[in-house]
Amino acid sequence: MTKPSIARIWRGRTARHRDRFVTISYWENVPAMSRFAGPDPTRIHHLDKDSDYLLELPKSVQILRIVSST
């Protein structure tokens, strides 16, 4: 099993108590992430009900390379 080398971070904010959340998914590499997200891996795939719960619909995600010192 290959260790993830990419973290894809998605942030949102809901109306209930002005709650904020962060979702982090881990990917083997950018091509693997692109198979899910399409040619632009920073693009968000919103669900039909996202606008019912989120105060704003984020337009992009943050992508970080995972670096290990071991």
DOVO-97992 format. One line per 2 residues: their letters; for each residue x, y, z of N, C-alpha, C. Coordinates in Angstrom, 2 decimals, always signed. Atoms other than C-alpha are relative to their C-alpha. Last residue first. Layout:
BEGIN
a	X,Y,Z,X,Y,Z,X,Y,Z  ...
***
This chain:
BEGIN
ts	-0.52,+1.34,-0.31,+11.53,+9.64,+8.37,+0.41,-0.75,-1.22  -1.41,-0.10,-0.36,+11.22,+13.41,+7.87,+0.60,-1.37,+0.32
sv	-0.35,+0.74,-1.19,+7.98,+13.11,+5.95,+1.48,+0.12,+0.29  -1.44,+0.26,-0.04,+6.55,+15.60,+3.50,+0.31,-0.69,+1.33
ir	-0.40,+0.57,-1.29,+2.86,+15.66,+2.63,+1.47,-0.35,-0.09  -0.85,+1.20,+0.16,+2.14,+17.95,-0.33,+0.44,-0.44,+1.39
li	-1.33,-0.03,-0.62,-0.72,+20.34,+0.35,+0.74,-1.31,-0.27  -0.73,+1.23,+0.25,-3.84,+21.09,-1.68,+1.41,+0.14,+0.55
qv	-1.44,-0.17,-0.19,-6.31,+23.70,-0.50,+0.65,-1.36,-0.20  -0.54,+0.70,-1.16,-9.81,+23.54,-1.92,+1.48,+0.32,+0.10
sk	-1.20,+0.81,+0.19,-11.67,+25.81,-4.29,+0.38,-0.67,+1.31  -0.32,+0.16,+1.41,-14.90,+27.72,-4.91,+1.23,-0.88,-0.24
pl	-1.40,-0.24,+0.33,-16.39,+27.44,-1.43,+0.27,-0.31,-1.47  -0.54,+1.19,+0.66,-20.19,+27.53,-1.38,+1.43,+0.29,-0.41
el	-0.53,-0.31,+1.32,-21.29,+30.11,+1.16,+0.56,-1.30,-0.58  +0.23,-1.44,+0.17,-23.48,+29.88,+4.23,+0.55,+0.49,-1.32
ly	-1.19,-0.84,-0.06,-23.57,+26.08,+3.90,-0.35,+1.47,-0.23  -0.70,+0.05,-1.28,-26.56,+23.94,+4.83,+1.17,+0.97,+0.13
ds	+0.97,-0.01,-1.10,-29.21,+24.23,+2.10,+0.69,+0.14,+1.35  +0.48,-1.38,-0.17,-26.56,+25.24,-0.48,-1.07,+0.10,+1.09
dk	-1.02,-0.86,-0.64,-24.84,+21.88,+0.04,-0.52,+1.41,+0.26  +0.49,-0.63,-1.24,-28.08,+19.99,-0.73,+1.02,+0.91,+0.68
dl	+1.22,-0.76,+0.23,-27.29,+19.16,-4.39,-0.47,+0.77,+1.24  +1.19,+0.85,+0.02,-23.73,+18.11,-3.54,-1.23,+0.87,-0.16
hh	+1.05,-0.24,-0.98,-20.85,+20.37,-4.47,-1.14,-1.00,-0.18  +1.21,+0.64,+0.51,-17.87,+18.96,-6.34,-1.08,+0.17,+1.06
ir	+0.86,+0.69,-0.96,-15.09,+21.40,-5.47,-1.21,-0.58,-0.72  +1.44,-0.22,+0.19,-12.38,+22.32,-7.97,-0.80,-0.83,+1.00
tp	+0.43,-0.98,-1.00,-8.80,+22.34,-6.66,-1.50,+0.29,-0.09  +0.25,+0.63,-1.30,-8.13,+19.05,-8.49,-0.37,+0.99,+1.10
dp	-0.38,-1.02,-0.98,-8.59,+20.77,-11.87,-0.29,-0.53,+1.40  -1.29,-0.58,+0.38,-8.52,+18.00,-14.50,+0.48,+1.09,+0.97
ga	-0.06,-0.49,+1.38,-11.27,+16.09,-12.71,+1.33,+0.69,-0.24  +0.40,-1.40,+0.10,-11.88,+15.81,-8.96,-0.04,+0.53,-1.43
fr	+1.20,-0.34,-0.76,-11.85,+12.04,-8.52,-0.51,+1.38,-0.34  +1.00,+0.98,+0.44,-9.38,+10.98,-11.24,-1.32,+0.24,+0.72
sm	+0.63,-0.50,+1.23,-7.55,+14.23,-10.47,-1.03,-0.98,-0.55  +0.95,-1.04,-0.41,-6.84,+13.05,-6.90,-0.75,+0.54,-1.22
ap	+1.09,+0.70,-0.69,-5.23,+9.88,-8.24,-1.07,+0.99,+0.44  +0.84,+0.69,+0.98,-3.20,+11.97,-10.73,-1.17,-0.76,+0.65
vn	+0.90,-0.93,+0.69,-2.11,+14.29,-7.87,-0.83,-0.71,-1.07  -0.71,-0.95,+0.84,-0.67,+11.47,-5.73,-1.02,+0.90,-0.71
ew	-1.30,+0.59,+0.35,-1.59,+8.81,-3.17,+0.85,+0.99,-0.79  -0.09,+0.59,+1.33,-4.38,+10.95,-1.78,+1.41,-0.50,-0.25
ys	-1.39,+0.30,+0.32,-5.49,+11.99,+1.70,+0.04,-0.80,-1.30  -0.11,+1.32,+0.63,-8.79,+13.70,+2.44,+1.45,-0.17,-0.45
it	-1.29,+0.31,+0.61,-9.15,+16.53,+4.94,-0.07,-1.40,-0.59  -0.05,+1.39,+0.44,-12.51,+18.06,+5.81,+1.34,-0.21,-0.71
vf	-1.10,+0.29,+0.93,-12.54,+21.25,+7.85,-0.07,-1.49,-0.32  -0.54,+1.36,+0.03,-15.57,+22.63,+9.65,+1.11,-0.09,-1.05
rd	-0.94,+0.17,+1.10,-16.98,+25.95,+10.78,+0.52,-1.43,+0.05  -0.99,+1.08,-0.05,-20.07,+26.42,+12.95,+0.86,+0.00,-1.25
rh	-1.18,-0.44,+0.76,-21.86,+29.80,+12.83,+1.13,-1.01,+0.08  -1.02,-0.47,-0.95,-24.23,+28.51,+15.58,+1.27,+0.50,-0.69
ra	+0.28,+0.39,-1.39,-26.20,+26.70,+12.85,+1.17,+0.39,+0.89  +0.77,-1.03,-0.69,-25.61,+28.69,+9.68,-0.22,-0.34,+1.47
tr	+1.45,+0.21,-0.02,-22.86,+26.43,+8.39,-0.68,+1.09,+0.80  +0.62,-0.67,-1.14,-19.29,+27.24,+7.38,-1.50,-0.18,-0.11
gr	+1.36,-0.50,+0.17,-17.01,+25.27,+5.09,-0.51,+0.64,+1.28  +0.53,-0.71,-1.17,-13.42,+24.23,+4.52,-1.40,+0.50,-0.30
wi	+1.25,-0.68,+0.38,-11.98,+21.62,+2.14,-0.58,+0.62,+1.26  +0.70,-0.60,-1.14,-8.41,+20.34,+2.48,-1.15,+0.87,-0.49
ra	+0.96,-0.92,+0.64,-6.80,+17.92,+0.00,-0.92,+0.51,+1.10  +1.18,-0.25,-0.85,-3.70,+16.26,+1.48,-0.86,+1.03,-0.71
is	+0.76,-1.22,+0.20,-1.17,+14.77,-0.96,-1.14,+0.06,+1.01  -0.97,-1.08,+0.14,+1.61,+12.20,-0.54,-0.67,+1.35,-0.15
pk	+0.47,-1.22,+0.67,-0.47,+9.32,+0.76,+1.09,+1.06,-0.06  +0.37,-1.05,-0.96,+1.47,+6.16,+1.61,-0.50,+1.22,-0.76
tm	-0.78,-1.24,+0.11,+1.38,+3.41,-1.00,-0.48,+1.02,+1.01  +0.84,-1.18,+0.00,+0.00,+0.00,+0.00,+0.89,+1.25,+0.00
***
